[in-house]
């Protein structure tokens, strides 16, 4: 599941978006702060999210440890 880094040009809020496995990317992203539909894509992290893989205890993005380098 790719993780998208996005930035809103209206309020300069930077946020992340997550696209779940086997789903489609949204046609447009909405700023989570001001609600603008004019967000800009900064970066896409293509690595598989740890929750889609076997992992040890917890999830690296939630403070756990993983057998995979994320």
CHARMM internal coordinates of N, CA and C (Angstrom, degrees):
IC EDIT
DIST 1 N 1 CA 1.4321
DIST 1 CA 1 C 1.5128
ANGL 1 N 1 CA 1 C 108.68
DIST 1 C 2 N 1.3139
ANGL 1 CA 1 C 2 N 117.15
DIHE 1 N 1 CA 1 C 2 N 114.76
DIST 2 N 2 CA 1.4641
ANGL 1 C 2 N 2 CA 119.63
DIHE 1 CA 1 C 2 N 2 CA -179.15
DIST 2 CA 2 C 1.5265
ANGL 2 N 2 CA 2 C 112.45
DIHE 1 C 2 N 2 CA 2 C -70.42
DIST 2 C 3 N 1.3083
ANGL 2 CA 2 C 3 N 114.81
DIHE 2 N 2 CA 2 C 3 N 149.71
DIST 3 N 3 CA 1.4583
ANGL 2 C 3 N 3 CA 122.10
DIHE 2 CA 2 C 3 N 3 CA 176.58
DIST 3 CA 3 C 1.5269
ANGL 3 N 3 CA 3 C 107.09
DIHE 2 C 3 N 3 CA 3 C -113.37
DIST 3 C 4 N 1.3166
ANGL 3 CA 3 C 4 N 117.07
DIHE 3 N 3 CA 3 C 4 N 127.88
DIST 4 N 4 CA 1.4606
ANGL 3 C 4 N 4 CA 123.07
DIHE 3 CA 3 C 4 N 4 CA -176.00
DIST 4 CA 4 C 1.5241
ANGL 4 N 4 CA 4 C 109.69
DIHE 3 C 4 N 4 CA 4 C -106.32
DIST 4 C 5 N 1.3444
ANGL 4 CA 4 C 5 N 116.37
DIHE 4 N 4 CA 4 C 5 N 131.22
DIST 5 N 5 CA 1.4595
ANGL 4 C 5 N 5 CA 122.08
DIHE 4 CA 4 C 5 N 5 CA 171.62
DIST 5 CA 5 C 1.5246
ANGL 5 N 5 CA 5 C 106.20
DIHE 4 C 5 N 5 CA 5 C -95.44
DIST 5 C 6 N 1.3197
ANGL 5 CA 5 C 6 N 117.22
DIHE 5 N 5 CA 5 C 6 N 126.03
DIST 6 N 6 CA 1.4559
ANGL 5 C 6 N 6 CA 122.38
DIHE 5 CA 5 C 6 N 6 CA -175.88
DIST 6 CA 6 C 1.5207
ANGL 6 N 6 CA 6 C 110.45
DIHE 5 C 6 N 6 CA 6 C -128.84
DIST 6 C 7 N 1.3304
ANGL 6 CA 6 C 7 N 116.26
DIHE 6 N 6 CA 6 C 7 N 155.67
DIST 7 N 7 CA 1.4575
ANGL 6 C 7 N 7 CA 121.13
DIHE 6 CA 6 C 7 N 7 CA 177.33
DIST 7 CA 7 C 1.5215
ANGL 7 N 7 CA 7 C 108.81
DIHE 6 C 7 N 7 CA 7 C -139.41
DIST 7 C 8 N 1.3096
ANGL 7 CA 7 C 8 N 115.37
DIHE 7 N 7 CA 7 C 8 N 137.92
DIST 8 N 8 CA 1.4571
ANGL 7 C 8 N 8 CA 121.72
DIHE 7 CA 7 C 8 N 8 CA 179.87
DIST 8 CA 8 C 1.5308
ANGL 8 N 8 CA 8 C 108.91
DIHE 7 C 8 N 8 CA 8 C -93.01
DIST 8 C 9 N 1.3339
ANGL 8 CA 8 C 9 N 118.23
DIHE 8 N 8 CA 8 C 9 N 123.39
DIST 9 N 9 CA 1.4594
ANGL 8 C 9 N 9 CA 119.81
DIHE 8 CA 8 C 9 N 9 CA 179.54
DIST 9 CA 9 C 1.5314
ANGL 9 N 9 CA 9 C 113.05
DIHE 8 C 9 N 9 CA 9 C -73.32
DIST 9 C 10 N 1.3237
ANGL 9 CA 9 C 10 N 117.90
DIHE 9 N 9 CA 9 C 10 N -18.02
DIST 10 N 10 CA 1.4685
ANGL 9 C 10 N 10 CA 120.34
DIHE 9 CA 9 C 10 N 10 CA -178.75
DIST 10 CA 10 C 1.5256
ANGL 10 N 10 CA 10 C 112.67
DIHE 9 C 10 N 10 CA 10 C -79.55
DIST 10 C 11 N 1.3443
ANGL 10 CA 10 C 11 N 117.08
DIHE 10 N 10 CA 10 C 11 N -42.69
DIST 11 N 11 CA 1.4738
ANGL 10 C 11 N 11 CA 119.33
DIHE 10 CA 10 C 11 N 11 CA -176.74
DIST 11 CA 11 C 1.5286
ANGL 11 N 11 CA 11 C 112.81
DIHE 10 C 11 N 11 CA 11 C -118.77
DIST 11 C 12 N 1.3466
ANGL 11 CA 11 C 12 N 117.22
DIHE 11 N 11 CA 11 C 12 N 0.55
DIST 12 N 12 CA 1.4713
ANGL 11 C 12 N 12 CA 123.81
DIHE 11 CA 11 C 12 N 12 CA -179.89
DIST 12 CA 12 C 1.5259
ANGL 12 N 12 CA 12 C 114.25
DIHE 11 C 12 N 12 CA 12 C 64.15
DIST 12 C 13 N 1.3150
ANGL 12 CA 12 C 13 N 117.34
DIHE 12 N 12 CA 12 C 13 N 16.65
DIST 13 N 13 CA 1.4658
ANGL 12 C 13 N 13 CA 121.25
DIHE 12 CA 12 C 13 N 13 CA 177.95
DIST 13 CA 13 C 1.5275
ANGL 13 N 13 CA 13 C 108.79
DIHE 12 C 13 N 13 CA 13 C -74.01
DIST 13 C 14 N 1.3331
ANGL 13 CA 13 C 14 N 116.39
DIHE 13 N 13 CA 13 C 14 N 131.11
DIST 14 N 14 CA 1.4640
ANGL 13 C 14 N 14 CA 121.89
DIHE 13 CA 13 C 14 N 14 CA 176.79
DIST 14 CA 14 C 1.5158
ANGL 14 N 14 CA 14 C 107.82
DIHE 13 C 14 N 14 CA 14 C -107.81
DIST 14 C 15 N 1.3410
ANGL 14 CA 14 C 15 N 116.31
DIHE 14 N 14 CA 14 C 15 N 132.32
DIST 15 N 15 CA 1.4528
ANGL 14 C 15 N 15 CA 120.69
DIHE 14 CA 14 C 15 N 15 CA -176.29
DIST 15 CA 15 C 1.5195
ANGL 15 N 15 CA 15 C 110.39
DIHE 14 C 15 N 15 CA 15 C -148.90
DIST 15 C 16 N 1.3233
ANGL 15 CA 15 C 16 N 116.15
DIHE 15 N 15 CA 15 C 16 N 169.72
DIST 16 N 16 CA 1.4609
ANGL 15 C 16 N 16 CA 121.01
DIHE 15 CA 15 C 16 N 16 CA -179.57
DIST 16 CA 16 C 1.5256
ANGL 16 N 16 CA 16 C 109.70
DIHE 15 C 16 N 16 CA 16 C -114.11
DIST 16 C 17 N 1.3137
ANGL 16 CA 16 C 17 N 114.25
DIHE 16 N 16 CA 16 C 17 N 150.31
DIST 17 N 17 CA 1.4590
ANGL 16 C 17 N 17 CA 121.71
DIHE 16 CA 16 C 17 N 17 CA 175.32
DIST 17 CA 17 C 1.5126
ANGL 17 N 17 CA 17 C 108.38
DIHE 16 C 17 N 17 CA 17 C -126.07
DIST 17 C 18 N 1.2959
ANGL 17 CA 17 C 18 N 116.60
DIHE 17 N 17 CA 17 C 18 N 144.75
DIST 18 N 18 CA 1.4517
ANGL 17 C 18 N 18 CA 122.61
DIHE 17 CA 17 C 18 N 18 CA -177.24
DIST 18 CA 18 C 1.5182
ANGL 18 N 18 CA 18 C 108.21
DIHE 17 C 18 N 18 CA 18 C -122.50
DIST 18 C 19 N 1.3255
ANGL 18 CA 18 C 19 N 116.27
DIHE 18 N 18 CA 18 C 19 N 130.92
DIST 19 N 19 CA 1.4656
ANGL 18 C 19 N 19 CA 120.96
DIHE 18 CA 18 C 19 N 19 CA 176.63
DIST 19 CA 19 C 1.5188
ANGL 19 N 19 CA 19 C 107.26
DIHE 18 C 19 N 19 CA 19 C -109.60
DIST 19 C 20 N 1.3104
ANGL 19 CA 19 C 20 N 115.95
DIHE 19 N 19 CA 19 C 20 N 116.49
DIST 20 N 20 CA 1.4602
ANGL 19 C 20 N 20 CA 121.60
DIHE 19 CA 19 C 20 N 20 CA -177.38
DIST 20 CA 20 C 1.5257
ANGL 20 N 20 CA 20 C 110.44
DIHE 19 C 20 N 20 CA 20 C -65.41
DIST 20 C 21 N 1.3208
ANGL 20 CA 20 C 21 N 116.13
DIHE 20 N 20 CA 20 C 21 N 152.81
DIST 21 N 21 CA 1.4588
ANGL 20 C 21 N 21 CA 122.02
DIHE 20 CA 20 C 21 N 21 CA 178.95
DIST 21 CA 21 C 1.5266
ANGL 21 N 21 CA 21 C 110.21
DIHE 20 C 21 N 21 CA 21 C -58.62
DIST 21 C 22 N 1.3138
ANGL 21 CA 21 C 22 N 115.48
DIHE 21 N 21 CA 21 C 22 N 143.12
DIST 22 N 22 CA 1.4636
ANGL 21 C 22 N 22 CA 123.24
DIHE 21 CA 21 C 22 N 22 CA 178.33
DIST 22 CA 22 C 1.5252
ANGL 22 N 22 CA 22 C 113.73
DIHE 21 C 22 N 22 CA 22 C 64.14
DIST 22 C 23 N 1.3325
ANGL 22 CA 22 C 23 N 117.16
DIHE 22 N 22 CA 22 C 23 N 24.73
DIST 23 N 23 CA 1.4571
ANGL 22 C 23 N 23 CA 121.46
DIHE 22 CA 22 C 23 N 23 CA 174.45
DIST 23 CA 23 C 1.5199
ANGL 23 N 23 CA 23 C 108.31
DIHE 22 C 23 N 23 CA 23 C -125.54
DIST 23 C 24 N 1.3191
ANGL 23 CA 23 C 24 N 116.65
DIHE 23 N 23 CA 23 C 24 N 165.55
DIST 24 N 24 CA 1.4606
ANGL 23 C 24 N 24 CA 121.00
DIHE 23 CA 23 C 24 N 24 CA 179.94
DIST 24 CA 24 C 1.5249
ANGL 24 N 24 CA 24 C 110.65
DIHE 23 C 24 N 24 CA 24 C -93.64
DIST 24 C 25 N 1.3165
ANGL 24 CA 24 C 25 N 115.00
DIHE 24 N 24 CA 24 C 25 N 149.12
DIST 25 N 25 CA 1.4593
ANGL 24 C 25 N 25 CA 121.79
DIHE 24 CA 24 C 25 N 25 CA 174.04
DIST 25 CA 25 C 1.5388
ANGL 25 N 25 CA 25 C 108.13
DIHE 24 C 25 N 25 CA 25 C -65.22
DIST 25 C 26 N 1.3468
ANGL 25 CA 25 C 26 N 118.19
DIHE 25 N 25 CA 25 C 26 N 142.29
DIST 26 N 26 CA 1.4642
ANGL 25 C 26 N 26 CA 119.26
DIHE 25 CA 25 C 26 N 26 CA 178.44
DIST 26 CA 26 C 1.5264
ANGL 26 N 26 CA 26 C 111.70
DIHE 25 C 26 N 26 CA 26 C -62.16
DIST 26 C 27 N 1.3178
ANGL 26 CA 26 C 27 N 116.40
DIHE 26 N 26 CA 26 C 27 N 150.95
DIST 27 N 27 CA 1.4628
ANGL 26 C 27 N 27 CA 120.43
DIHE 26 CA 26 C 27 N 27 CA 177.98
DIST 27 CA 27 C 1.5209
ANGL 27 N 27 CA 27 C 110.60
DIHE 26 C 27 N 27 CA 27 C -68.47
DIST 27 C 28 N 1.3115
ANGL 27 CA 27 C 28 N 116.77
DIHE 27 N 27 CA 27 C 28 N -31.51
DIST 28 N 28 CA 1.4655
ANGL 27 C 28 N 28 CA 120.53
DIHE 27 CA 27 C 28 N 28 CA 173.91
DIST 28 CA 28 C 1.5228
ANGL 28 N 28 CA 28 C 108.75
DIHE 27 C 28 N 28 CA 28 C -146.74
DIST 28 C 29 N 1.3280
ANGL 28 CA 28 C 29 N 114.34
DIHE 28 N 28 CA 28 C 29 N 147.05
DIST 29 N 29 CA 1.4559
ANGL 28 C 29 N 29 CA 121.13
DIHE 28 CA 28 C 29 N 29 CA 178.53
DIST 29 CA 29 C 1.5225
ANGL 29 N 29 CA 29 C 107.84
DIHE 28 C 29 N 29 CA 29 C -96.85
DIST 29 C 30 N 1.3190
ANGL 29 CA 29 C 30 N 116.56
DIHE 29 N 29 CA 29 C 30 N 146.83
DIST 30 N 30 CA 1.4547
ANGL 29 C 30 N 30 CA 121.83
DIHE 29 CA 29 C 30 N 30 CA 179.74
DIST 30 CA 30 C 1.5257
ANGL 30 N 30 CA 30 C 108.27
DIHE 29 C 30 N 30 CA 30 C -115.98
DIST 30 C 31 N 1.3352
ANGL 30 CA 30 C 31 N 116.04
DIHE 30 N 30 CA 30 C 31 N 132.15
DIST 31 N 31 CA 1.4635
ANGL 30 C 31 N 31 CA 121.10
DIHE 30 CA 30 C 31 N 31 CA 179.17
DIST 31 CA 31 C 1.5227
ANGL 31 N 31 CA 31 C 109.29
DIHE 30 C 31 N 31 CA 31 C -60.97
DIST 31 C 32 N 1.3194
ANGL 31 CA 31 C 32 N 116.73
DIHE 31 N 31 CA 31 C 32 N 129.69
DIST 32 N 32 CA 1.4558
ANGL 31 C 32 N 32 CA 121.57
DIHE 31 CA 31 C 32 N 32 CA -179.07
DIST 32 CA 32 C 1.5223
ANGL 32 N 32 CA 32 C 112.65
DIHE 31 C 32 N 32 CA 32 C -76.65
DIST 32 C 33 N 1.3386
ANGL 32 CA 32 C 33 N 117.59
DIHE 32 N 32 CA 32 C 33 N -6.83
DIST 33 N 33 CA 1.4636
ANGL 32 C 33 N 33 CA 120.36
DIHE 32 CA 32 C 33 N 33 CA -179.85
DIST 33 CA 33 C 1.5266
ANGL 33 N 33 CA 33 C 111.88
DIHE 32 C 33 N 33 CA 33 C -102.15
DIST 33 C 34 N 1.3473
ANGL 33 CA 33 C 34 N 117.05
DIHE 33 N 33 CA 33 C 34 N -51.40
DIST 34 N 34 CA 1.4674
ANGL 33 C 34 N 34 CA 119.26
DIHE 33 CA 33 C 34 N 34 CA -174.64
DIST 34 CA 34 C 1.5269
ANGL 34 N 34 CA 34 C 113.58
DIHE 33 C 34 N 34 CA 34 C -110.41
DIST 34 C 35 N 1.3391
ANGL 34 CA 34 C 35 N 117.85
DIHE 34 N 34 CA 34 C 35 N -8.89
DIST 35 N 35 CA 1.4539
ANGL 34 C 35 N 35 CA 120.97
DIHE 34 CA 34 C 35 N 35 CA 178.09
DIST 35 CA 35 C 1.5203
ANGL 35 N 35 CA 35 C 114.92
DIHE 34 C 35 N 35 CA 35 C 83.71
DIST 35 C 36 N 1.3306
ANGL 35 CA 35 C 36 N 117.76
DIHE 35 N 35 CA 35 C 36 N 6.41
DIST 36 N 36 CA 1.4594
ANGL 35 C 36 N 36 CA 121.32
DIHE 35 CA 35 C 36 N 36 CA 179.76
DIST 36 CA 36 C 1.5275
ANGL 36 N 36 CA 36 C 110.67
DIHE 35 C 36 N 36 CA 36 C -64.96
DIST 36 C 37 N 1.3280
ANGL 36 CA 36 C 37 N 115.45
DIHE 36 N 36 CA 36 C 37 N 145.27
DIST 37 N 37 CA 1.4655
ANGL 36 C 37 N 37 CA 121.50
DIHE 36 CA 36 C 37 N 37 CA 177.26
DIST 37 CA 37 C 1.5293
ANGL 37 N 37 CA 37 C 111.22
DIHE 36 C 37 N 37 CA 37 C -98.17
DIST 37 C 38 N 1.3269
ANGL 37 CA 37 C 38 N 117.13
DIHE 37 N 37 CA 37 C 38 N 10.84
DIST 38 N 38 CA 1.4666
ANGL 37 C 38 N 38 CA 122.03
DIHE 37 CA 37 C 38 N 38 CA -177.12
DIST 38 CA 38 C 1.5154
ANGL 38 N 38 CA 38 C 111.50
DIHE 37 C 38 N 38 CA 38 C -108.26
DIST 38 C 39 N 1.3235
ANGL 38 CA 38 C 39 N 117.16
DIHE 38 N 38 CA 38 C 39 N 54.18
DIST 39 N 39 CA 1.4636
ANGL 38 C 39 N 39 CA 120.36
DIHE 38 CA 38 C 39 N 39 CA -179.53
DIST 39 CA 39 C 1.5261
ANGL 39 N 39 CA 39 C 110.87
DIHE 38 C 39 N 39 CA 39 C -85.04
DIST 39 C 40 N 1.3167
ANGL 39 CA 39 C 40 N 115.72
DIHE 39 N 39 CA 39 C 40 N 152.93
DIST 40 N 40 CA 1.4697
ANGL 39 C 40 N 40 CA 122.31
DIHE 39 CA 39 C 40 N 40 CA 178.96
DIST 40 CA 40 C 1.5188
ANGL 40 N 40 CA 40 C 109.76
DIHE 39 C 40 N 40 CA 40 C -112.23
DIST 40 C 41 N 1.3104
ANGL 40 CA 40 C 41 N 116.01
DIHE 40 N 40 CA 40 C 41 N 135.22
DIST 41 N 41 CA 1.4498
ANGL 40 C 41 N 41 CA 121.81
DIHE 40 CA 40 C 41 N 41 CA 176.99
DIST 41 CA 41 C 1.5257
ANGL 41 N 41 CA 41 C 108.76
DIHE 40 C 41 N 41 CA 41 C -77.76
DIST 41 C 42 N 1.3319
ANGL 41 CA 41 C 42 N 116.58
DIHE 41 N 41 CA 41 C 42 N 126.75
DIST 42 N 42 CA 1.4627
ANGL 41 C 42 N 42 CA 121.82
DIHE 41 CA 41 C 42 N 42 CA 178.91
DIST 42 CA 42 C 1.5322
ANGL 42 N 42 CA 42 C 110.22
DIHE 41 C 42 N 42 CA 42 C -97.30
DIST 42 C 43 N 1.3361
ANGL 42 CA 42 C 43 N 116.17
DIHE 42 N 42 CA 42 C 43 N -47.73
DIST 43 N 43 CA 1.4590
ANGL 42 C 43 N 43 CA 120.23
DIHE 42 CA 42 C 43 N 43 CA -175.30
DIST 43 CA 43 C 1.5309
ANGL 43 N 43 CA 43 C 109.70
DIHE 42 C 43 N 43 CA 43 C -158.98
DIST 43 C 44 N 1.3310
ANGL 43 CA 43 C 44 N 115.96
DIHE 43 N 43 CA 43 C 44 N 149.70
DIST 44 N 44 CA 1.4669
ANGL 43 C 44 N 44 CA 121.69
DIHE 43 CA 43 C 44 N 44 CA 173.42
DIST 44 CA 44 C 1.5257
ANGL 44 N 44 CA 44 C 107.63
DIHE 43 C 44 N 44 CA 44 C -118.17
DIST 44 C 45 N 1.3212
ANGL 44 CA 44 C 45 N 116.34
DIHE 44 N 44 CA 44 C 45 N 122.98
DIST 45 N 45 CA 1.4578
ANGL 44 C 45 N 45 CA 121.51
DIHE 44 CA 44 C 45 N 45 CA 174.29
DIST 45 CA 45 C 1.5151
ANGL 45 N 45 CA 45 C 106.65
DIHE 44 C 45 N 45 CA 45 C -92.47
DIST 45 C 46 N 1.3294
ANGL 45 CA 45 C 46 N 116.55
DIHE 45 N 45 CA 45 C 46 N 110.54
DIST 46 N 46 CA 1.4568
ANGL 45 C 46 N 46 CA 122.22
DIHE 45 CA 45 C 46 N 46 CA -173.53
DIST 46 CA 46 C 1.5250
ANGL 46 N 46 CA 46 C 113.35
DIHE 45 C 46 N 46 CA 46 C -86.60
DIST 46 C 47 N 1.3255
ANGL 46 CA 46 C 47 N 118.21
DIHE 46 N 46 CA 46 C 47 N -6.76
DIST 47 N 47 CA 1.4673
ANGL 46 C 47 N 47 CA 120.05
DIHE 46 CA 46 C 47 N 47 CA -178.83
DIST 47 CA 47 C 1.5123
ANGL 47 N 47 CA 47 C 110.34
DIHE 46 C 47 N 47 CA 47 C -59.06
DIST 47 C 48 N 1.3109
ANGL 47 CA 47 C 48 N 115.51
DIHE 47 N 47 CA 47 C 48 N 150.85
DIST 48 N 48 CA 1.4543
ANGL 47 C 48 N 48 CA 119.76
DIHE 47 CA 47 C 48 N 48 CA 176.09
DIST 48 CA 48 C 1.5188
ANGL 48 N 48 CA 48 C 108.28
DIHE 47 C 48 N 48 CA 48 C -70.69
DIST 48 C 49 N 1.3010
ANGL 48 CA 48 C 49 N 115.96
DIHE 48 N 48 CA 48 C 49 N 133.05
DIST 49 N 49 CA 1.4607
ANGL 48 C 49 N 49 CA 120.50
DIHE 48 CA 48 C 49 N 49 CA 179.26
DIST 49 CA 49 C 1.5232
ANGL 49 N 49 CA 49 C 108.77
DIHE 48 C 49 N 49 CA 49 C -66.19
DIST 49 C 50 N 1.3254
ANGL 49 CA 49 C 50 N 118.49
DIHE 49 N 49 CA 49 C 50 N 140.62
DIST 50 N 50 CA 1.4635
ANGL 49 C 50 N 50 CA 121.90
DIHE 49 CA 49 C 50 N 50 CA -176.62
DIST 50 CA 50 C 1.5232
ANGL 50 N 50 CA 50 C 113.73
DIHE 49 C 50 N 50 CA 50 C -56.08
DIST 50 C 51 N 1.3134
ANGL 50 CA 50 C 51 N 118.68
DIHE 50 N 50 CA 50 C 51 N -28.89
DIST 51 N 51 CA 1.4585
ANGL 50 C 51 N 51 CA 119.73
DIHE 50 CA 50 C 51 N 51 CA 179.78
DIST 51 CA 51 C 1.5216
ANGL 51 N 51 CA 51 C 112.58
DIHE 50 C 51 N 51 CA 51 C -71.26
DIST 51 C 52 N 1.3338
ANGL 51 CA 51 C 52 N 117.96
DIHE 51 N 51 CA 51 C 52 N -13.40
DIST 52 N 52 CA 1.4566
ANGL 51 C 52 N 52 CA 121.41
DIHE 51 CA 51 C 52 N 52 CA 176.81
DIST 52 CA 52 C 1.5238
ANGL 52 N 52 CA 52 C 111.51
DIHE 51 C 52 N 52 CA 52 C -91.64
DIST 52 C 53 N 1.3093
ANGL 52 CA 52 C 53 N 117.74
DIHE 52 N 52 CA 52 C 53 N -6.85
DIST 53 N 53 CA 1.4510
ANGL 52 C 53 N 53 CA 124.50
DIHE 52 CA 52 C 53 N 53 CA -179.51
DIST 53 CA 53 C 1.5164
ANGL 53 N 53 CA 53 C 109.83
DIHE 52 C 53 N 53 CA 53 C -114.68
DIST 53 C 54 N 1.3203
ANGL 53 CA 53 C 54 N 115.23
DIHE 53 N 53 CA 53 C 54 N 165.43
DIST 54 N 54 CA 1.4585
ANGL 53 C 54 N 54 CA 118.30
DIHE 53 CA 53 C 54 N 54 CA 169.07
DIST 54 CA 54 C 1.5143
ANGL 54 N 54 CA 54 C 106.94
DIHE 53 C 54 N 54 CA 54 C -68.53
DIST 54 C 55 N 1.3042
ANGL 54 CA 54 C 55 N 116.65
DIHE 54 N 54 CA 54 C 55 N 135.38
DIST 55 N 55 CA 1.4551
ANGL 54 C 55 N 55 CA 119.78
DIHE 54 CA 54 C 55 N 55 CA 177.41
DIST 55 CA 55 C 1.5175
ANGL 55 N 55 CA 55 C 109.14
DIHE 54 C 55 N 55 CA 55 C -143.25
DIST 55 C 56 N 1.2949
ANGL 55 CA 55 C 56 N 114.75
DIHE 55 N 55 CA 55 C 56 N 165.72
DIST 56 N 56 CA 1.4537
ANGL 55 C 56 N 56 CA 119.90
DIHE 55 CA 55 C 56 N 56 CA -177.26
DIST 56 CA 56 C 1.5255
ANGL 56 N 56 CA 56 C 108.90
DIHE 55 C 56 N 56 CA 56 C -73.63
DIST 56 C 57 N 1.3049
ANGL 56 CA 56 C 57 N 118.37
DIHE 56 N 56 CA 56 C 57 N -117.87
DIST 57 N 57 CA 1.4506
ANGL 56 C 57 N 57 CA 122.05
DIHE 56 CA 56 C 57 N 57 CA -177.20
DIST 57 CA 57 C 1.5137
ANGL 57 N 57 CA 57 C 109.62
DIHE 56 C 57 N 57 CA 57 C -97.39
DIST 57 C 58 N 1.2917
ANGL 57 CA 57 C 58 N 117.62
DIHE 57 N 57 CA 57 C 58 N 124.50
DIST 58 N 58 CA 1.4582
ANGL 57 C 58 N 58 CA 121.59
DIHE 57 CA 57 C 58 N 58 CA 175.34
DIST 58 CA 58 C 1.5130
ANGL 58 N 58 CA 58 C 112.60
DIHE 57 C 58 N 58 CA 58 C 73.88
DIST 58 C 59 N 1.2860
ANGL 58 CA 58 C 59 N 115.97
DIHE 58 N 58 CA 58 C 59 N -161.15
DIST 59 N 59 CA 1.4563
ANGL 58 C 59 N 59 CA 124.08
DIHE 58 CA 58 C 59 N 59 CA -176.24
DIST 59 CA 59 C 1.5260
ANGL 59 N 59 CA 59 C 108.45
DIHE 58 C 59 N 59 CA 59 C -131.33
DIST 59 C 60 N 1.3306
ANGL 59 CA 59 C 60 N 119.12
DIHE 59 N 59 CA 59 C 60 N 134.72
DIST 60 N 60 CA 1.4652
ANGL 59 C 60 N 60 CA 120.91
DIHE 59 CA 59 C 60 N 60 CA -178.47
DIST 60 CA 60 C 1.5293
ANGL 60 N 60 CA 60 C 113.73
DIHE 59 C 60 N 60 CA 60 C -55.82
DIST 60 C 61 N 1.3247
ANGL 60 CA 60 C 61 N 116.84
DIHE 60 N 60 CA 60 C 61 N -34.78
DIST 61 N 61 CA 1.4590
ANGL 60 C 61 N 61 CA 117.77
DIHE 60 CA 60 C 61 N 61 CA -179.10
DIST 61 CA 61 C 1.5228
ANGL 61 N 61 CA 61 C 111.34
DIHE 60 C 61 N 61 CA 61 C -77.24
DIST 61 C 62 N 1.3220
ANGL 61 CA 61 C 62 N 117.24
DIHE 61 N 61 CA 61 C 62 N -9.44
DIST 62 N 62 CA 1.4603
ANGL 61 C 62 N 62 CA 121.47
DIHE 61 CA 61 C 62 N 62 CA 177.60
DIST 62 CA 62 C 1.5225
ANGL 62 N 62 CA 62 C 111.28
DIHE 61 C 62 N 62 CA 62 C -111.22
DIST 62 C 63 N 1.3361
ANGL 62 CA 62 C 63 N 116.47
DIHE 62 N 62 CA 62 C 63 N 9.02
DIST 63 N 63 CA 1.4549
ANGL 62 C 63 N 63 CA 120.29
DIHE 62 CA 62 C 63 N 63 CA 177.45
DIST 63 CA 63 C 1.5107
ANGL 63 N 63 CA 63 C 115.70
DIHE 62 C 63 N 63 CA 63 C 98.25
DIST 63 C 64 N 1.3347
ANGL 63 CA 63 C 64 N 118.16
DIHE 63 N 63 CA 63 C 64 N 2.22
DIST 64 N 64 CA 1.4615
ANGL 63 C 64 N 64 CA 120.69
DIHE 63 CA 63 C 64 N 64 CA 178.77
DIST 64 CA 64 C 1.5034
ANGL 64 N 64 CA 64 C 110.90
DIHE 63 C 64 N 64 CA 64 C -84.71
DIST 64 C 65 N 1.2989
ANGL 64 CA 64 C 65 N 117.03
DIHE 64 N 64 CA 64 C 65 N -170.58
DIST 65 N 65 CA 1.4618
ANGL 64 C 65 N 65 CA 121.57
DIHE 64 CA 64 C 65 N 65 CA 177.11
DIST 65 CA 65 C 1.5100
ANGL 65 N 65 CA 65 C 109.41
DIHE 64 C 65 N 65 CA 65 C -117.06
DIST 65 C 66 N 1.2965
ANGL 65 CA 65 C 66 N 116.71
DIHE 65 N 65 CA 65 C 66 N 153.44
DIST 66 N 66 CA 1.4561
ANGL 65 C 66 N 66 CA 121.30
DIHE 65 CA 65 C 66 N 66 CA -177.34
DIST 66 CA 66 C 1.5136
ANGL 66 N 66 CA 66 C 110.20
DIHE 65 C 66 N 66 CA 66 C -135.05
DIST 66 C 67 N 1.3327
ANGL 66 CA 66 C 67 N 115.96
DIHE 66 N 66 CA 66 C 67 N 153.60
DIST 67 N 67 CA 1.4466
ANGL 66 C 67 N 67 CA 120.65
DIHE 66 CA 66 C 67 N 67 CA 172.96
DIST 67 CA 67 C 1.5269
ANGL 67 N 67 CA 67 C 110.97
DIHE 66 C 67 N 67 CA 67 C -77.44
DIST 67 C 68 N 1.3130
ANGL 67 CA 67 C 68 N 116.38
DIHE 67 N 67 CA 67 C 68 N -18.47
DIST 68 N 68 CA 1.4707
ANGL 67 C 68 N 68 CA 121.28
DIHE 67 CA 67 C 68 N 68 CA -179.10
DIST 68 CA 68 C 1.5153
ANGL 68 N 68 CA 68 C 109.95
DIHE 67 C 68 N 68 CA 68 C -98.43
DIST 68 C 69 N 1.3072
ANGL 68 CA 68 C 69 N 116.59
DIHE 68 N 68 CA 68 C 69 N 145.94
DIST 69 N 69 CA 1.4618
ANGL 68 C 69 N 69 CA 119.34
DIHE 68 CA 68 C 69 N 69 CA 173.86
DIST 69 CA 69 C 1.5102
ANGL 69 N 69 CA 69 C 107.60
DIHE 68 C 69 N 69 CA 69 C -82.75
DIST 69 C 70 N 1.2922
ANGL 69 CA 69 C 70 N 116.59
DIHE 69 N 69 CA 69 C 70 N 119.08
DIST 70 N 70 CA 1.4647
ANGL 69 C 70 N 70 CA 121.30
DIHE 69 CA 69 C 70 N 70 CA -178.35
DIST 70 CA 70 C 1.4898
ANGL 70 N 70 CA 70 C 110.14
DIHE 69 C 70 N 70 CA 70 C -103.24
END
COOR INIT
IC SEED 1 N 1 CA 1 C
IC BUILD
